[in-house]
Amino acid sequence: MGSNINETLGVWSEWFMLLAAFTYLVAFVAFVWDMASHSNAIGKAQRDAERQGVTSREGSKELVGAGSRGGSVSASATSAGSRVGNDAARHGAADGGASGPVAGEFRTTADARSKGADEFEALNYKDSISRPAARAAVVVMAIAFLLHAFAVVARGIAADRVPWANMYEFCSTGALVVAGVYLITLIFKDLRFVGPMVSGLVLLMLCAATIAFPTPVSPLPPALQSYWLIIHVSIAVAASGLFTITFAMAVLQLLQSRREKNLAMGEETKLGFLRVVPNSTTLENFAFRLNSVGFVFWTFTLAAGAIWADQAWGRFWGWDTKEVWTFVIWTVYAAYMHARVTRGWNGNRSAWLSIVGYLCVVFNFTVVNVYFPGLHSYSGL
């Protein structure tokens, strides 16, 4: 690991980091605008379909017994109402679950599980749905990602090492991974509904890096001058990025699950933006897949850390605070995997376990790094 410091490039890195944060803010606003406008459009389509359905049913009742001509008119009216209802159903299905039966939504989790065909069909793109705000949000977030990537790479070149040796660099690099994983996933599945939370979390991580953990460009401490820094920390950052996205999906799952129960009981719900979010079962299953990958990465992180500890300090495990919390995180996600696969812990219980796991990740990389002394005290503060 080199120790040549390029302070000018370090300043450019900081400016581009701020520029990226501002661009993420614009993306966040665009995603929120899309959620609001698209939700309103779906709600209007549903109300129109319901009114058409009521009108056709009333017309059918009035024409009952009016003879063959009346029967023909009634059939025509019913057919028209059916076409409107089907159009609304297709519209709702394209958005992964709009509210109301005419929108084709799974009213309960049990209904969602009974469908059994392609549980991720709601996450596919639908070309018939026009969402200019969503397209703009994705483009702006991609631009923010490029600015962010330049800032992170410039930081590494300025320090002549990998850019994740302190809290500032870990937060900024971790935010880059979150944005990158999200944008890559968008290529295959329509996850624009989680855009507000992902862009918001990335913005929060950058604010934490620049405001709470400002650290000038500096060489590596002797203990970190190892190729294991590249292996161990890069995999930990990748796992944390995946856990961040699944955390956002778990929060949406809890909200959607509550909304589905309210709809099943015929109660009104104020969370109208959830019309554009898939049903809770789809969210749960997709989050489980991402968590499975993140858990494999975290397992490797734990193993690589033990090997590095043996090389640096002559022991694989020493009950250092950082080591303990890394194991705690692994245990929580292992319990999540085990409970869901073998114990049938579906629904809200699995979502809460995922959220608890992510809170442990946040605690490990903030409170433990800053306030707990130990062999891993490399926060840079």
TAKA-V569840 format. One record per residue. N is the residue number from 0. RES is the residue in three letters. PHI is phi in whole degrees, 0 to 359 (NA if undefined). PSI is psi in whole degrees, -180 to 180 (999 if undefined). D_CENTER is the distance of its C-alpha to the mean C-alpha in Angstrom with 2 decimals. Layout:
BEGIN
N:RES:PHI:PSI:D_CENTER
N:RES:PHI:PSI:D_CENTER
END
This chain:
BEGIN
0:MET:NA:128:34.56
1:GLY:280:173:36.23
2:SER:225:18:36.97
3:ASN:280:121:37.74
4:ILE:256:127:35.97
5:ASN:253:94:35.51
6:GLU:293:-34:35.14
7:THR:297:-46:35.16
8:LEU:295:-32:32.19
9:GLY:297:-39:30.46
10:VAL:294:-42:31.05
11:TRP:299:-37:29.72
12:SER:299:-43:26.53
13:GLU:295:-40:26.13
14:TRP:295:-42:26.87
15:PHE:291:-29:24.36
16:MET:294:-42:21.71
17:LEU:295:-41:22.61
18:LEU:297:-40:22.67
19:ALA:296:-41:19.17
20:ALA:298:-43:18.00
21:PHE:296:-40:19.93
22:THR:292:-39:18.52
23:TYR:299:-37:14.88
24:LEU:298:-42:16.33
25:VAL:297:-42:17.80
26:ALA:298:-41:14.63
27:PHE:301:-46:13.04
28:VAL:298:-42:16.27
29:ALA:295:-41:16.28
30:PHE:296:-43:12.91
31:VAL:296:-42:14.27
32:TRP:300:-42:17.56
33:ASP:297:-44:16.31
34:MET:301:-44:14.75
35:ALA:291:-49:18.12
36:SER:292:-41:20.40
37:HIS:290:-37:18.94
38:SER:296:-43:18.90
39:ASN:297:-39:22.49
40:ALA:296:-42:23.53
41:ILE:294:-43:22.46
42:GLY:300:-41:24.18
43:LYS:295:-42:27.28
44:ALA:298:-38:27.40
45:GLN:293:-45:27.27
46:ARG:296:-40:30.00
47:ASP:297:-42:32.13
48:ALA:295:-41:31.83
49:GLU:294:-41:32.75
50:ARG:296:-41:35.70
51:GLN:296:-39:36.89
52:GLY:295:-43:36.67
53:VAL:296:-43:38.69
54:THR:299:-43:41.20
55:SER:293:-36:41.76
56:ARG:290:-41:42.29
57:GLU:296:-41:44.73
58:GLY:296:-36:46.58
59:SER:295:-40:46.86
60:LYS:293:-41:48.44
61:GLU:294:-29:50.90
62:LEU:263:2:52.07
63:VAL:295:131:52.54
64:GLY:81:6:56.20
65:ALA:274:8:56.96
66:GLY:99:-178:58.08
67:SER:295:-34:56.78
68:ARG:294:-44:56.05
69:GLY:296:-39:53.94
70:GLY:298:-37:52.19
71:SER:293:-43:51.38
72:VAL:296:-41:50.00
73:SER:300:-44:47.95
74:ALA:298:-38:46.49
75:SER:295:-43:45.68
76:ALA:296:-43:43.95
77:THR:298:-40:41.94
78:SER:297:-41:40.96
79:ALA:297:-44:39.79
80:GLY:297:-37:37.66
81:SER:295:-39:36.21
82:ARG:295:-42:35.29
83:VAL:298:-43:33.48
84:GLY:297:-39:31.61
85:ASN:294:-39:30.64
86:ASP:298:-43:29.43
87:ALA:295:-36:27.21
88:ALA:296:-44:25.97
89:ARG:296:-39:25.05
90:HIS:297:-45:23.32
91:GLY:293:-41:21.29
92:ALA:296:-34:20.46
93:ALA:295:-25:19.22
94:ASP:262:10:16.59
95:GLY:77:26:15.42
96:GLY:118:79:17.50
97:ALA:274:160:19.47
98:SER:284:149:21.54
99:GLY:98:148:25.08
100:PRO:293:-31:26.92
101:VAL:290:-16:27.96
102:ALA:271:1:24.44
103:GLY:76:24:24.08
104:GLU:277:148:21.48
105:PHE:286:115:21.38
106:ARG:288:-31:22.99
107:THR:224:164:22.36
108:THR:298:-37:20.44
109:ALA:297:-41:23.80
110:ASP:298:-40:24.23
111:ALA:296:-41:20.91
112:ARG:290:-30:22.03
113:SER:287:-17:25.47
114:LYS:295:-49:24.45
115:GLY:70:-9:24.00
116:ALA:285:-106:23.98
117:ASP:255:103:20.79
118:GLU:292:-17:18.00
119:PHE:256:15:15.47
120:GLU:298:-33:17.84
121:ALA:294:-16:15.84
122:LEU:267:2:13.14
123:ASN:277:152:16.06
124:TYR:287:144:17.11
125:LYS:240:111:20.10
126:ASP:294:-21:22.56
127:SER:284:-11:24.46
128:ILE:263:122:21.86
129:SER:266:120:22.36
130:ARG:223:75:19.49
131:PRO:298:-37:20.86
132:ALA:296:-38:18.63
133:ALA:293:-43:15.47
134:ARG:298:-43:17.40
135:ALA:297:-40:18.48
136:ALA:298:-42:15.06
137:VAL:294:-42:13.98
138:VAL:297:-45:17.41
139:VAL:296:-39:17.29
140:MET:292:-35:14.03
141:ALA:296:-40:15.77
142:ILE:296:-43:18.80
143:ALA:299:-39:17.08
144:PHE:297:-41:15.81
145:LEU:295:-43:19.48
146:LEU:298:-42:20.88
147:HIS:297:-44:18.63
148:ALA:298:-41:19.66
149:PHE:298:-42:23.25
150:ALA:297:-43:23.08
151:VAL:292:-45:21.85
152:VAL:296:-42:24.37
153:ALA:298:-37:27.07
154:ARG:297:-42:26.53
155:GLY:295:-43:27.08
156:ILE:293:-40:30.15
157:ALA:297:-36:31.48
158:ALA:270:-9:31.36
159:ASP:60:45:32.51
160:ARG:192:180:29.96
161:VAL:289:143:26.30
162:PRO:270:57:24.19
163:TRP:208:54:22.69
164:ALA:255:-4:25.71
165:ASN:212:180:24.95
166:MET:296:-41:22.36
167:TYR:301:-47:22.26
168:GLU:287:-36:21.70
169:PHE:293:-43:19.22
170:CYS:296:-45:16.96
171:SER:292:-41:17.45
172:THR:290:-39:17.07
173:GLY:299:-41:13.97
174:ALA:298:-38:12.37
175:LEU:297:-42:13.77
176:VAL:295:-42:12.30
177:VAL:302:-49:8.65
178:ALA:296:-41:9.67
179:GLY:295:-45:11.72
180:VAL:298:-41:9.53
181:TYR:296:-46:7.23
182:LEU:294:-37:10.70
183:ILE:294:-42:12.24
184:THR:297:-34:10.03
185:LEU:298:-23:10.88
186:ILE:295:-34:14.43
187:PHE:258:-33:14.43
188:LYS:226:149:12.20
189:ASP:277:90:11.66
190:LEU:253:28:7.99
191:ARG:295:-22:9.41
192:PHE:294:-24:8.93
193:VAL:265:3:5.34
194:GLY:304:-44:7.19
195:PRO:301:-42:8.87
196:MET:287:-41:6.50
197:VAL:293:-50:5.25
198:SER:297:-36:8.96
199:GLY:294:-41:10.18
200:LEU:293:-40:9.05
201:VAL:298:-44:10.51
202:LEU:298:-41:13.47
203:LEU:297:-41:13.96
204:MET:295:-40:14.17
205:LEU:292:-38:16.64
206:CYS:296:-41:18.58
207:ALA:298:-41:18.90
208:ALA:296:-46:20.16
209:THR:277:-28:22.65
210:ILE:260:-48:23.82
211:ALA:273:-31:23.68
212:PHE:233:46:24.23
213:PRO:294:127:26.38
214:THR:221:123:28.18
215:PRO:293:159:30.74
216:VAL:297:130:30.90
217:SER:210:158:32.85
218:PRO:289:168:33.94
219:LEU:287:142:32.58
220:PRO:297:154:34.19
221:PRO:305:-38:36.48
222:ALA:293:-22:34.45
223:LEU:266:-2:31.43
224:GLN:279:77:33.58
225:SER:208:150:32.62
226:TYR:294:-17:30.86
227:TRP:293:-22:28.87
228:LEU:299:-41:26.97
229:ILE:294:-45:25.53
230:ILE:287:-54:24.78
231:HIS:296:-51:23.70
232:VAL:284:-35:21.51
233:SER:297:-40:19.87
234:ILE:291:-37:18.68
235:ALA:296:-40:17.57
236:VAL:295:-43:15.51
237:ALA:298:-44:13.91
238:ALA:298:-43:13.22
239:SER:297:-36:11.81
240:GLY:298:-44:9.37
241:LEU:295:-42:8.18
242:PHE:296:-31:8.42
243:THR:294:-43:6.36
244:ILE:293:-42:3.06
245:THR:291:-29:5.23
246:PHE:298:-46:6.38
247:ALA:299:-40:4.23
248:MET:290:-33:5.01
249:ALA:294:-40:8.28
250:VAL:297:-45:9.12
251:LEU:296:-36:8.94
252:GLN:299:-44:10.88
253:LEU:297:-42:13.44
254:LEU:294:-43:14.00
255:GLN:293:-38:14.40
256:SER:298:-42:16.64
257:ARG:295:-40:18.78
258:ARG:295:-42:19.15
259:GLU:298:-39:20.23
260:LYS:294:-40:22.80
261:ASN:296:-43:24.12
262:LEU:294:-37:24.57
263:ALA:296:-30:26.26
264:MET:268:5:28.70
265:GLY:77:19:29.37
266:GLU:266:154:28.02
267:GLU:283:153:26.56
268:THR:230:140:23.00
269:LYS:269:-7:22.11
270:LEU:273:67:18.38
271:GLY:295:-29:19.16
272:PHE:296:-18:15.88
273:LEU:287:-4:14.58
274:ARG:299:-31:17.01
275:VAL:267:5:14.61
276:VAL:257:138:11.96
277:PRO:300:167:12.92
278:ASN:295:163:14.88
279:SER:298:-32:13.78
280:THR:292:-42:15.20
281:THR:298:-44:13.24
282:LEU:300:-45:9.89
283:GLU:298:-47:11.65
284:ASN:293:-40:13.14
285:PHE:290:-40:10.35
286:ALA:298:-37:8.45
287:PHE:298:-40:12.03
288:ARG:297:-45:12.55
289:LEU:293:-40:9.88
290:ASN:296:-32:11.23
291:SER:297:-43:14.64
292:VAL:293:-44:14.31
293:GLY:299:-37:13.06
294:PHE:294:-39:15.99
295:VAL:298:-45:18.40
296:PHE:299:-41:17.51
297:TRP:290:-34:18.01
298:THR:299:-43:21.24
299:PHE:294:-36:22.46
300:THR:301:-45:21.64
301:LEU:296:-43:23.81
302:ALA:292:-44:26.55
303:ALA:295:-37:26.68
304:GLY:297:-38:26.91
305:ALA:294:-41:29.83
306:ILE:295:-43:31.59
307:TRP:296:-41:31.22
308:ALA:299:-37:32.53
309:ASP:295:-40:35.52
310:GLN:288:-36:36.33
311:ALA:276:-40:35.96
312:TRP:237:1:37.42
313:GLY:78:18:39.21
314:ARG:208:149:37.18
315:PHE:282:-31:34.04
316:TRP:214:133:33.12
317:GLY:224:13:34.43
318:TRP:58:31:32.40
319:ASP:295:150:31.18
320:THR:305:-42:28.61
321:LYS:295:-41:25.89
322:GLU:297:-42:26.85
323:VAL:298:-46:26.82
324:TRP:288:-31:23.33
325:THR:298:-40:22.02
326:PHE:289:-37:23.77
327:VAL:300:-45:22.49
328:ILE:299:-46:18.83
329:TRP:300:-40:20.01
330:THR:295:-43:21.89
331:VAL:296:-46:19.12
332:TYR:288:-30:16.85
333:ALA:295:-41:20.11
334:ALA:296:-39:20.93
335:TYR:299:-48:17.62
336:MET:297:-46:18.41
337:HIS:294:-46:22.06
338:ALA:296:-38:21.78
339:ARG:285:-37:19.59
340:VAL:279:-44:21.70
341:THR:255:-22:25.14
342:ARG:252:-2:25.19
343:GLY:69:29:23.33
344:TRP:282:80:20.89
345:ASN:259:176:18.73
346:GLY:74:-143:17.18
347:ASN:296:-31:16.61
348:ARG:296:-42:18.17
349:SER:293:-37:15.69
350:ALA:297:-43:12.78
351:TRP:294:-38:14.93
352:LEU:297:-41:15.68
353:SER:297:-41:12.13
354:ILE:294:-43:11.88
355:VAL:299:-42:15.36
356:GLY:300:-43:14.60
357:TYR:291:-37:12.01
358:LEU:298:-35:14.60
359:CYS:294:-38:17.14
360:VAL:298:-47:15.38
361:VAL:298:-44:15.39
362:PHE:298:-40:18.96
363:ASN:295:-40:20.03
364:PHE:265:4:19.17
365:THR:238:-73:20.44
366:VAL:297:-47:23.12
367:VAL:297:-44:24.49
368:ASN:294:-34:24.75
369:VAL:268:-41:26.40
370:TYR:252:-13:28.53
371:PHE:254:114:29.48
372:PRO:290:150:32.22
373:GLY:171:-174:32.36
374:LEU:289:-16:32.54
375:HIS:257:24:28.91
376:SER:278:80:29.50
377:TYR:239:33:28.38
378:SER:294:-23:26.42
379:GLY:84:1:28.87
380:LEU:270:999:29.64
END
